[in-house]
Amino acid sequence: MASSSVPLLMKGEEPRKRAELPSELISSIMLRLGAIEILENAQKVCKSWRRVSKDPLIWRNIDMHHDLGDWRISNYDLEIMCRHAVDRSQGGLVEIDIWHFGTDNLLKYIADRFCLYLSF
């Protein structure tokens, strides 16, 4: 009798992708990240992470804080990322942190997206 480290499936059981985490767990992870980390890294992990990153509930609170000494991200790029994050909130934005790069144009963009419950 040959031994195997791979467990046998029960009759009618479907194989589960080992790398695929439940959406609730991915959401929980993303809620602990800042918007920059989600847009620059987390959404690029795999298709399921990308799908969860588009959930408007992830974008109710947008933290665009980053290390100001990080020269790799310009204010222009931060504004573009912020606009993507605001769009993903689909009008459900409650709180946003853009204090170090926010412009009048960006504030107008945010206000125009029907973010009725927003506090700055």
C-alpha positions as CSV (number, residue, x, y, z in Angstrom):
1,M,0.0,0.0,0.0
2,A,1.5,3.3,-1.1
3,S,1.5,6.2,1.3
4,S,0.8,9.7,0.1
5,S,1.0,13.1,1.9
6,V,-1.9,14.4,-0.2
7,P,-5.2,13.7,1.5
8,L,-7.8,11.8,-0.5
9,L,-11.1,13.5,-1.4
10,M,-14.4,12.2,-0.1
11,K,-16.9,11.1,-2.8
12,G,-18.4,14.3,-4.3
13,E,-15.9,16.6,-2.6
14,E,-14.3,19.3,-4.7
15,P,-10.6,20.1,-4.4
16,R,-10.0,23.4,-2.7
17,K,-7.4,25.8,-4.0
18,R,-4.9,26.0,-1.2
19,A,-3.9,29.6,-2.0
20,E,-7.4,30.9,-2.0
21,L,-8.5,32.5,1.3
22,P,-12.1,33.2,2.1
23,S,-13.2,36.7,1.0
24,E,-14.0,37.6,4.6
25,L,-10.4,37.0,5.7
26,I,-9.0,38.9,2.7
27,S,-11.3,41.8,3.6
28,S,-10.2,41.7,7.2
29,I,-6.5,41.9,6.0
30,M,-7.2,44.8,3.7
31,L,-9.0,46.8,6.3
32,R,-5.8,46.8,8.3
33,L,-3.8,48.2,5.4
34,G,-3.6,51.7,4.1
35,A,-5.0,52.7,0.7
36,I,-1.5,52.9,-0.8
37,E,-0.6,49.4,0.3
38,I,-3.9,48.0,-1.2
39,L,-3.5,49.9,-4.5
40,E,0.2,49.3,-4.9
41,N,0.5,45.7,-3.6
42,A,-2.5,43.8,-2.1
43,Q,-4.8,44.0,-5.1
44,K,-2.0,42.5,-7.2
45,V,-1.7,39.3,-5.2
46,C,-4.3,37.3,-7.2
47,K,-7.7,37.5,-8.8
48,S,-9.6,37.0,-5.5
49,W,-7.6,39.7,-3.8
50,R,-8.3,42.0,-6.7
51,R,-12.0,41.3,-6.5
52,V,-12.1,42.0,-2.8
53,S,-10.1,45.2,-3.3
54,K,-13.0,46.6,-5.3
55,D,-15.6,46.1,-2.5
56,P,-16.8,49.6,-1.6
57,L,-16.8,48.7,2.1
58,I,-13.0,48.5,2.0
59,W,-12.9,52.2,0.9
60,R,-15.2,53.8,3.6
61,N,-12.1,55.0,5.4
62,I,-9.2,56.0,3.1
63,D,-5.8,56.4,4.7
64,M,-3.4,57.9,2.2
65,H,-0.7,58.4,4.8
66,H,2.8,57.4,3.7
67,D,6.4,58.1,4.7
68,L,7.0,61.6,3.4
69,G,10.6,60.6,2.8
70,D,9.5,58.0,0.3
71,W,10.6,59.6,-2.9
72,R,9.1,56.8,-5.1
73,I,5.6,58.2,-4.8
74,S,5.0,61.8,-6.1
75,N,2.1,64.0,-5.0
76,Y,0.7,63.6,-8.5
77,D,0.7,59.8,-8.2
78,L,-0.9,60.0,-4.7
79,E,-3.6,62.2,-6.2
80,I,-4.3,59.6,-8.9
81,M,-4.3,56.8,-6.4
82,C,-6.7,58.8,-4.1
83,R,-9.1,59.3,-7.0
84,H,-9.1,55.6,-7.7
85,A,-9.8,54.9,-4.0
86,V,-12.6,57.5,-3.9
87,D,-14.2,56.0,-7.0
88,R,-14.1,52.5,-5.4
89,S,-16.0,53.8,-2.4
90,Q,-18.9,54.4,-4.7
91,G,-20.2,57.3,-2.6
92,G,-19.8,55.5,0.8
93,L,-16.6,57.4,1.9
94,V,-16.8,58.3,5.5
95,E,-13.2,59.4,6.4
96,I,-10.1,60.3,4.4
97,D,-6.5,61.3,5.2
98,I,-5.0,63.5,2.5
99,W,-3.5,66.2,4.7
100,H,0.0,66.2,3.2
101,F,-0.9,66.3,-0.5
102,G,-4.6,67.3,-0.9
103,T,-5.3,70.1,-3.4
104,D,-8.5,72.1,-4.0
105,N,-9.0,70.1,-7.2
106,L,-8.8,66.8,-5.3
107,L,-11.2,68.1,-2.6
108,K,-13.7,69.1,-5.3
109,Y,-13.3,65.7,-7.0
110,I,-14.1,64.0,-3.6
111,A,-17.1,66.2,-2.9
112,D,-18.4,65.6,-6.4
113,R,-18.5,61.9,-5.8
114,F,-21.5,62.2,-3.4
115,C,-19.5,61.3,-0.3
116,L,-22.3,62.5,1.9
117,Y,-21.0,61.3,5.2
118,L,-17.4,62.4,4.8
119,S,-15.3,64.1,7.4
120,F,-11.9,65.6,6.7
